[in-house]
C-alpha cells in the first residue's frame, strides 16, 4: 500500500482532532438544545405553517392569538377567513381554529385593538374593490368576541371610510381612530373619530389636520396616549403634535409641539419601551429616544440598528429591552434583507445581535410578544418577494442559562394572581420561589404594518414576604391605559415567568 505524504498525514491528524472536538461538544450539548451562545443571542425556532398570511395579529384576553389578512393561499383579501391560534397547543394544525368571515367586510389592511371594557377586538375599516379596482376603503366596524370566537358587525359604522388607520386606547377607555385613506388616489381622512363602547362613534371635528394624520401622514400614523392626558403624534415628515380629545368642548383639538425629528417612513417602526419614552427608527440608519414625560417632548439621538429595516418590527420584551427583527434596505425587495435581529438595551442604549431567521420578514410581516415571553415573528407577502404562510418563534436570551450549554433556564412561576386590578391599587401575587428581582407589565399586543397599537412596558414596585409579593399597580391611566396586560415576575438570574394576563381598570 502506498505511503501518504507528510502533508496528507497532517491533514488526517487534524481531521481526527476536529472530529474528537466535535464529538466531545456533541456529547456535552445534546442535539435538542440550542446553540452554545443562545444565552447572548437567543434562538429562532423552526419555520412552522400558518393558515394564512398573518398581516394582522392581536393577543386575546385568554392568551390565544387572532390573525387575519389573506385567504388560505396568501392572496390579498381578509373577506373569507380568520384564524385563532392557541399557543398552549403548540404550532401544529390542531392549535389553529380557522373560521369563516361572515361579516361581508374585507378586513385587509384595517386596524384592530382590544376594547378595554368588554375584551372584544374592535376592527376598523378595511378594503373594497370598485369596478374591479382594489384598495378602496370602507367605514365598516366589526367586533370579535374571544369567548365565543365569533366575528360580527358592530351596530354603528364610522363616519369616514378608512384604509390603513391607527387605533389608540385612551386613558378614558375610549378608542381613537385616526388617519387612513379613502381611495386608490390617496384621498386622506384628516378628521379623527372616537369610539365609546355601547354608544358608538363621533367625529372630533376640532382636531382635523392634514399635517398630523391627513395628507402628509395618513398611513398608520404613529400615536400614543401620553402621560399629560393628550395623544402624542410623531409624523414621518418630522413634525410632532399633541391631540386633545377633550379640547374645544369635546370636539377635540390639535397643536404642534416645538419638537421636530429627522425624517422617518411609514414602514420604519417606533415603540414605547418605558413610560413616556419612545424608541423610533428613522431613515438612514438613525434612531431616536423621544421623551414625552415633560412639559414639551424632547429627543436624543442614539446608535442606529445597523441598517434601514423597511417593514421590520420592534417589540418590547418582558424585561423592557426592544427586539428589532426583519426588514430590508429597500422597501419590500429581497435586497439587503436583515435575517438577524438586534436587541436594544435602554440601560446602555446599545444593540446586540441575535440569532438569525430563516425567512425574510418584509411587507405585511408582524412580531408580537407572547405570554411565555417568546416572540412570534410571522408573515410577509401579498405582495412581496416571498409569500410567507408561516411563522418562526424567537426565544430571547433571558430564557437561557447563562453558560455555554444552550439549555433553557428553570423559570419562576406565578401560582396565584388576580385577574383584574385598578390604578394605584396593591395586590398580592404568589410565586413558586423566593428571590424575585423584578415585576413588569407589558400591554397585550395588536400588530400590523410595523405598528403594534398600544404596545408599552411598565416596571412595577413590589415588596416580598417569602413567596408572596405585594405589587403596586401603575399610578394613572395616562401612564397605563385601561385594558389587558401581561404580568411577569423575574428570578434573581433575570429569568421571567410565563405571564398572567391581568385586566387594568
C-alpha positions as CSV (number, residue, x, y, z in Angstrom):
1,X,0.0,0.0,0.0
2,X,1.4,3.4,-1.0
3,X,2.5,5.7,1.8
4,X,0.7,9.0,2.4
5,X,2.7,12.3,2.1
6,X,3.5,14.2,5.3
7,X,1.0,16.9,4.3
8,X,-1.7,14.3,3.9
9,X,-0.8,12.7,7.2
10,X,-1.0,16.1,8.9
11,X,-4.4,16.8,7.3
12,X,-5.6,13.4,8.5
13,X,-4.4,14.1,12.0
14,X,-6.1,17.5,12.1
15,X,-9.3,15.9,10.9
16,X,-9.2,13.4,13.7
17,X,-8.6,16.2,16.2
18,X,-11.6,18.1,14.8
19,X,-13.7,15.0,14.9
20,X,-12.8,14.4,18.5
21,X,-13.6,18.0,19.5
22,X,-16.9,17.8,17.6
23,X,-17.9,14.6,19.3
24,X,-16.9,16.0,22.7
25,X,-19.1,19.1,22.2
26,X,-21.9,16.9,20.9
27,X,-21.7,14.7,24.0
28,X,-21.7,17.8,26.3
29,X,-24.6,19.6,24.4
30,X,-27.5,17.3,23.3
31,X,-28.7,18.0,19.8
32,X,-32.1,19.1,21.1
33,X,-30.5,22.0,22.8
34,X,-29.9,25.4,21.2
35,X,-26.6,26.9,20.1
36,X,-23.9,27.5,22.8
37,X,-24.3,31.3,22.5
38,X,-28.1,31.3,23.0
39,X,-27.7,33.0,26.3
40,X,-26.5,36.1,24.5
41,X,-28.3,35.8,21.1
42,X,-31.4,33.8,21.9
43,X,-32.6,31.3,19.4
44,X,-35.0,31.3,16.4
45,X,-37.3,28.3,16.2
46,X,-38.2,26.2,13.2
47,X,-40.4,27.5,10.4
48,X,-44.0,26.4,11.1
49,X,-47.0,26.7,8.8
50,X,-49.7,29.3,9.3
51,X,-53.3,29.0,7.8
52,X,-53.0,32.5,6.1
53,X,-50.5,35.4,6.0
54,X,-51.0,36.9,9.4
55,X,-51.0,40.5,8.3
56,X,-52.9,41.4,11.5
57,X,-52.3,39.8,14.9
58,X,-53.9,40.5,18.3
59,X,-53.3,38.8,21.6
60,X,-56.7,37.9,23.2
61,X,-57.5,38.2,26.9
62,X,-57.4,34.4,27.2
63,X,-53.9,34.1,25.8
64,X,-54.9,33.0,22.3
65,X,-54.0,35.0,19.2
66,X,-56.3,36.1,16.4
67,X,-54.8,36.7,13.0
68,X,-56.2,37.6,9.6
69,X,-55.4,39.4,6.3
70,X,-55.4,36.9,3.4
71,X,-57.1,33.8,2.1
72,X,-55.6,30.3,2.7
73,X,-53.3,30.7,-0.4
74,X,-51.9,34.0,0.8
75,X,-53.9,36.2,-1.7
76,X,-54.9,39.7,-0.7
77,X,-58.3,39.6,1.0
78,X,-59.5,39.3,4.5
79,X,-63.0,38.7,3.4
80,X,-63.1,34.9,3.7
81,X,-61.3,33.5,6.8
82,X,-59.5,34.4,10.0
83,X,-57.6,32.3,12.5
84,X,-57.5,31.8,16.2
85,X,-54.2,30.2,17.5
86,X,-53.8,28.6,20.9
87,X,-50.0,28.7,21.8
88,X,-50.6,26.2,24.6
89,X,-51.4,23.6,22.0
90,X,-48.1,24.1,20.1
91,X,-47.7,25.0,16.5
92,X,-49.4,22.2,14.7
93,X,-52.7,22.2,12.7
94,X,-54.7,21.3,15.9
95,X,-53.6,24.5,17.6
96,X,-55.4,26.6,14.9
97,X,-59.1,27.3,14.7
98,X,-59.7,28.6,11.1
99,X,-63.1,30.3,10.9
100,X,-65.2,31.9,8.1
101,X,-65.5,35.7,8.0
102,X,-69.3,36.1,7.7
103,X,-69.3,39.9,8.1
104,X,-69.0,40.8,4.5
105,X,-66.1,43.1,5.3
106,X,-62.7,42.7,3.6
107,X,-60.5,43.3,6.7
108,X,-57.3,43.5,4.7
109,X,-55.2,46.5,6.0
110,X,-57.7,47.5,8.6
111,X,-56.8,48.3,12.3
112,X,-57.6,46.2,15.3
113,X,-57.4,46.7,19.1
114,X,-59.0,45.2,22.2
115,X,-61.8,47.3,23.8
116,X,-60.9,47.5,27.5
117,X,-64.5,47.3,28.9
118,X,-65.5,44.2,27.0
119,X,-62.3,42.4,25.9
120,X,-63.7,42.3,22.4
121,X,-61.4,43.0,19.4
122,X,-62.5,46.2,17.6
123,X,-61.8,46.1,13.8
124,X,-62.0,49.4,12.0
125,X,-62.1,49.9,8.2
126,X,-60.7,47.7,5.5
127,X,-60.5,47.2,1.8
128,X,-63.1,47.2,-1.0
129,X,-63.0,46.7,-4.8
130,X,-64.8,49.2,-7.0
131,X,-65.3,48.2,-10.7
132,X,-62.6,45.6,-10.3
133,X,-60.1,48.1,-8.7
134,X,-58.9,47.2,-5.2
135,X,-57.8,49.3,-2.3
136,X,-60.9,51.5,-1.9
137,X,-61.8,51.9,1.8
138,X,-64.9,51.0,3.9
139,X,-66.3,52.6,7.1
140,X,-67.2,49.1,8.4
141,X,-66.7,48.3,12.1
142,X,-66.6,44.7,13.3
143,X,-66.1,43.1,16.7
144,X,-64.6,39.7,17.6
145,X,-65.8,38.0,20.8
146,X,-63.0,35.8,22.1
147,X,-65.3,33.9,24.4
148,X,-67.4,32.6,21.5
149,X,-64.7,33.0,18.8
150,X,-67.3,34.9,16.8
151,X,-66.8,37.8,14.4
152,X,-69.8,40.1,13.9
153,X,-70.7,43.6,12.6
154,X,-70.9,46.5,15.1
155,X,-74.2,48.4,15.4
156,X,-72.7,51.6,14.0
157,X,-70.1,52.2,11.3
158,X,-67.5,55.0,11.4
159,X,-68.4,58.3,9.7
160,X,-65.4,58.0,7.3
161,X,-64.2,55.2,5.2
162,X,-60.6,54.3,6.3
163,X,-57.9,52.0,5.0
164,X,-54.6,51.9,6.9
165,X,-55.9,53.8,10.0
166,X,-54.4,53.8,13.5
167,X,-56.3,53.0,16.7
168,X,-55.2,54.2,20.2
169,X,-56.7,53.3,23.5
170,X,-57.2,56.4,25.6
171,X,-56.9,56.8,29.3
172,X,-60.8,57.1,29.3
173,X,-61.1,53.6,27.8
174,X,-62.4,55.1,24.6
175,X,-60.8,54.2,21.3
176,X,-59.4,56.9,19.0
177,X,-59.1,56.2,15.3
178,X,-57.0,58.5,13.1
179,X,-55.5,58.6,9.6
180,X,-56.1,56.2,6.8
181,X,-57.2,56.9,3.2
182,X,-60.4,56.6,1.3
183,X,-59.4,55.6,-2.3
184,X,-56.6,54.5,-4.5
185,X,-55.9,58.1,-5.3
186,X,-54.8,58.5,-1.7
187,X,-57.6,60.8,-0.6
188,X,-56.8,61.0,3.1
189,X,-59.0,61.2,6.1
190,X,-57.8,64.1,8.3
191,X,-60.5,64.1,11.0
192,X,-60.2,61.6,13.9
193,X,-63.1,59.7,15.4
194,X,-63.8,58.5,18.9
195,X,-65.4,55.2,19.8
196,X,-67.2,54.7,23.1
197,X,-68.3,51.1,23.9
198,X,-72.1,50.9,23.9
199,X,-72.5,54.4,22.4
200,X,-70.6,54.2,19.1
201,X,-68.7,56.8,17.1
202,X,-68.4,60.6,16.9
203,X,-66.1,62.8,14.9
204,X,-63.5,65.1,16.5
205,X,-64.1,68.0,14.1
206,X,-61.9,70.3,16.1
207,X,-58.9,68.1,15.6
208,X,-58.8,68.0,11.8
209,X,-55.2,68.0,10.5
210,X,-53.7,67.2,7.1
211,X,-50.2,67.5,8.6
212,X,-50.6,65.3,11.7
213,X,-52.6,62.4,10.2
214,X,-54.0,63.5,6.9
215,X,-52.5,64.1,3.5
216,X,-48.9,64.2,4.8
217,X,-49.1,61.3,7.3
218,X,-52.1,59.2,6.6
219,X,-50.7,55.6,6.6
220,X,-50.9,54.1,10.1
221,X,-49.9,57.3,11.9
222,X,-47.7,56.8,15.0
223,X,-49.6,57.9,18.1
224,X,-49.5,57.2,21.8
225,X,-51.5,58.0,24.9
226,X,-49.2,60.5,26.7
227,X,-48.7,61.0,30.4
228,X,-50.2,64.5,30.1
229,X,-53.5,63.1,29.1
230,X,-53.2,64.0,25.4
231,X,-52.2,61.9,22.4
232,X,-48.7,62.3,21.1
233,X,-48.4,62.0,17.3
234,X,-45.0,61.7,15.5
235,X,-45.1,62.1,11.7
236,X,-43.0,60.6,9.0
237,X,-42.0,64.1,7.8
238,X,-40.7,65.2,11.2
239,X,-43.4,67.3,12.9
240,X,-44.9,66.3,16.2
241,X,-48.3,67.1,17.7
242,X,-50.5,66.8,20.8
243,X,-54.1,65.8,20.1
244,X,-56.5,66.6,22.9
245,X,-59.7,64.5,22.5
246,X,-61.4,66.7,25.2
247,X,-60.5,70.1,23.7
248,X,-62.9,72.5,22.1
249,X,-65.7,71.4,24.3
250,X,-65.3,67.8,23.4
251,X,-64.8,68.3,19.7
252,X,-61.1,67.8,20.0
253,X,-58.1,70.0,19.3
254,X,-54.6,69.6,17.7
255,X,-51.5,71.6,18.3
256,X,-47.9,71.3,17.0
257,X,-45.1,70.9,19.6
258,X,-41.7,72.6,19.3
259,X,-40.0,69.2,18.6
260,X,-39.0,68.3,15.0
261,X,-37.4,64.9,14.4
262,X,-35.5,63.5,11.4
263,X,-37.5,62.1,8.5
264,X,-38.9,58.7,9.1
265,X,-41.0,56.3,7.0
266,X,-44.4,54.7,7.3
267,X,-42.6,51.3,7.3
268,X,-39.9,52.0,10.0
269,X,-41.0,51.0,13.5
270,X,-41.3,53.0,16.7
271,X,-42.2,51.7,20.1
272,X,-42.9,53.0,23.6
273,X,-40.4,51.0,25.7
274,X,-40.9,52.7,29.0
275,X,-43.5,55.1,30.4
276,X,-43.4,58.2,28.2
277,X,-40.3,57.1,26.3
278,X,-40.3,56.0,22.6
279,X,-37.6,54.4,20.6
280,X,-38.0,55.5,16.9
281,X,-36.1,54.2,13.9
282,X,-35.8,56.9,11.2
283,X,-34.3,56.9,7.7
284,X,-30.6,56.4,7.0
285,X,-30.0,54.2,10.0
286,X,-30.9,56.8,12.5
287,X,-32.6,56.2,15.9
288,X,-34.0,58.5,18.5
289,X,-35.3,58.3,22.0
290,X,-38.3,60.6,22.3
291,X,-39.3,61.6,25.8
292,X,-42.9,62.8,26.3
293,X,-42.9,63.0,30.1
294,X,-42.0,66.7,30.4
295,X,-43.9,69.9,29.6
296,X,-42.7,69.5,26.0
297,X,-41.4,66.5,24.2
298,X,-37.6,66.1,23.7
299,X,-35.5,63.8,21.6
300,X,-32.0,62.3,21.9
301,X,-30.0,60.6,19.2
302,X,-28.9,57.0,19.9
303,X,-27.0,54.5,17.9
304,X,-28.9,53.1,14.8
305,X,-29.8,49.5,14.4
306,X,-27.1,49.0,11.7
307,X,-29.1,49.5,8.5
308,X,-32.5,50.7,7.4
309,X,-35.1,48.0,8.1
310,X,-38.1,48.8,6.0
311,X,-41.1,46.6,7.1
312,X,-39.1,45.4,10.2
313,X,-40.8,45.2,13.6
314,X,-39.9,46.5,17.0
315,X,-41.2,44.5,20.0
316,X,-40.8,45.3,23.7
317,X,-39.7,42.2,25.6
318,X,-40.7,41.1,29.0
319,X,-37.7,42.8,30.5
320,X,-38.2,46.2,28.7
321,X,-35.5,45.7,26.1
322,X,-36.5,46.1,22.5
323,X,-36.2,43.4,19.9
324,X,-36.0,44.5,16.3
325,X,-36.4,41.9,13.6
326,X,-37.0,41.6,9.8
327,X,-36.9,44.3,7.2
328,X,-34.6,45.2,4.3
329,X,-32.6,48.1,3.0
330,X,-35.0,48.5,0.0
331,X,-38.7,48.5,0.8
332,X,-40.2,45.1,0.1
333,X,-37.3,44.0,-2.1
334,X,-35.1,41.0,-1.4
335,X,-32.0,43.1,-1.2
336,X,-30.2,43.9,2.0
337,X,-32.6,41.6,3.9
338,X,-32.0,41.6,7.6
339,X,-32.3,38.0,8.8
340,X,-30.5,38.6,12.1
341,X,-32.3,40.6,14.8
342,X,-31.0,43.1,17.2
343,X,-31.8,43.8,20.8
344,X,-31.6,47.3,22.2
345,X,-30.9,47.8,25.9
346,X,-32.4,51.0,27.3
347,X,-29.8,51.0,30.1
348,X,-26.8,51.1,27.8
349,X,-28.5,52.3,24.6
350,X,-26.5,49.7,22.7
351,X,-27.5,47.0,20.3
352,X,-26.7,43.3,20.5
353,X,-27.1,40.9,17.5
354,X,-29.5,37.9,17.9
355,X,-30.0,34.6,16.2
356,X,-31.0,34.7,12.5
357,X,-34.4,33.9,11.0
358,X,-34.7,31.5,8.1
359,X,-37.4,33.6,6.3
360,X,-37.3,37.2,5.2
361,X,-39.9,39.2,7.1
362,X,-40.8,42.2,4.9
363,X,-44.1,43.9,3.9
364,X,-47.1,42.5,5.8
365,X,-45.0,40.7,8.4
366,X,-45.6,41.0,12.2
367,X,-43.9,40.5,15.5
368,X,-45.7,40.1,18.9
369,X,-44.7,39.2,22.4
370,X,-46.4,36.1,23.7
371,X,-47.4,35.3,27.3
372,X,-44.5,32.7,27.6
373,X,-42.1,35.7,27.0
374,X,-41.1,34.5,23.5
375,X,-41.8,36.5,20.3
376,X,-44.0,35.4,17.4
377,X,-42.4,36.6,14.1
378,X,-44.6,35.8,11.1
379,X,-46.0,36.6,7.6
380,X,-44.8,38.7,4.8
381,X,-46.2,38.9,1.2
382,X,-49.4,39.9,-0.6
383,X,-47.4,41.4,-2.3
384,X,-43.8,40.6,-1.7
385,X,-40.8,38.7,-2.9
386,X,-42.0,35.8,-0.8
387,X,-45.4,34.5,0.2
388,X,-44.9,33.6,3.9
389,X,-47.7,31.4,5.1
390,X,-45.5,30.6,8.0
391,X,-44.1,31.8,11.3
392,X,-40.9,31.5,13.5
393,X,-40.9,31.9,17.3
394,X,-37.9,33.7,18.8
395,X,-36.7,32.7,22.3
396,X,-34.9,35.7,23.8
397,X,-31.6,35.3,25.8
398,X,-33.3,35.8,29.2
399,X,-34.8,32.3,28.9
400,X,-31.5,30.5,28.7
401,X,-29.0,29.5,31.3
402,X,-26.1,32.0,31.3
403,X,-23.5,29.4,30.3
404,X,-22.4,27.6,27.2
405,X,-24.8,24.6,27.4
406,X,-27.6,26.1,25.3
407,X,-30.2,24.9,27.7
408,X,-33.3,26.7,28.9
409,X,-33.2,28.1,32.4
410,X,-35.6,27.0,35.1
411,X,-38.3,29.6,35.3
412,X,-40.1,31.1,38.3
413,X,-43.9,30.7,38.1
414,X,-46.9,32.7,39.2
415,X,-49.0,30.4,41.3
416,X,-51.8,32.8,42.1
417,X,-52.6,36.4,40.9
418,X,-55.7,38.5,40.5
419,X,-57.4,38.7,37.1
420,X,-58.1,42.4,37.5
421,X,-56.9,45.5,39.3
422,X,-57.0,49.2,39.1
423,X,-54.6,52.1,39.3
424,X,-52.6,52.7,42.5
425,X,-54.0,49.5,44.0
426,X,-51.8,47.0,45.8
427,X,-52.4,43.3,45.0
428,X,-50.9,40.0,46.1
429,X,-49.0,37.7,43.7
430,X,-47.9,34.2,44.9
431,X,-44.8,32.8,43.2
432,X,-43.0,29.5,43.1
433,X,-39.8,30.6,44.7
434,X,-38.2,33.4,46.8
435,X,-35.7,35.9,45.4
436,X,-37.9,37.6,42.9
437,X,-36.0,40.5,41.5
438,X,-38.4,42.3,39.2
439,X,-42.1,42.6,38.3
440,X,-43.2,44.0,34.9
441,X,-46.3,44.7,32.9
442,X,-46.5,44.6,29.1
443,X,-49.7,45.5,27.3
444,X,-51.0,42.7,25.2
445,X,-50.0,43.4,21.6
446,X,-52.0,44.2,18.4
447,X,-49.7,44.5,15.4
448,X,-49.8,45.2,11.7
449,X,-47.6,47.1,9.2
450,X,-44.6,47.6,11.6
451,X,-47.0,49.1,14.2
452,X,-48.0,47.5,17.5
453,X,-51.0,49.5,18.6
454,X,-50.9,50.4,22.4
455,X,-47.7,48.4,23.0
456,X,-46.0,49.7,26.2
457,X,-43.9,48.4,29.1
458,X,-44.1,49.3,32.8
459,X,-41.9,48.2,35.7
460,X,-43.8,47.8,38.9
461,X,-42.9,48.5,42.5
462,X,-43.2,45.5,44.8
463,X,-42.2,44.0,48.2
464,X,-41.7,40.3,49.0
465,X,-42.5,38.2,52.0
466,X,-41.4,34.7,51.4
467,X,-43.2,33.6,48.2
468,X,-45.8,36.3,48.4
469,X,-45.4,39.6,46.6
470,X,-47.2,42.8,47.3
471,X,-47.3,44.6,43.9
472,X,-48.4,48.2,43.2
473,X,-50.3,48.9,40.0
474,X,-49.4,51.8,37.8
475,X,-50.2,55.2,39.2
476,X,-52.6,56.5,36.5
477,X,-54.5,55.7,33.3
478,X,-52.4,58.2,31.4
479,X,-49.3,56.1,32.1
480,X,-51.1,52.7,31.6
481,X,-54.4,53.0,29.7
482,X,-57.1,50.6,30.6
483,X,-57.0,47.1,29.1
484,X,-55.2,43.8,29.3
485,X,-51.6,43.4,30.3
486,X,-49.1,40.6,30.7
487,X,-47.8,40.4,34.3
488,X,-44.2,38.9,34.5
489,X,-42.0,38.1,37.5
490,X,-38.3,37.6,37.3
491,X,-36.0,35.5,39.5
492,X,-32.6,36.6,40.7
493,X,-30.9,35.5,37.5
494,X,-33.3,37.6,35.4
495,X,-35.4,34.7,34.1
496,X,-39.0,35.6,33.5
497,X,-42.1,33.6,34.4
498,X,-44.9,32.8,32.0
499,X,-47.2,35.8,32.3
500,X,-50.6,36.0,33.9
501,X,-53.0,38.3,31.9
502,X,-54.4,41.0,34.1
503,X,-57.2,43.5,33.3
504,X,-56.3,47.0,34.4
505,X,-59.2,49.4,35.0
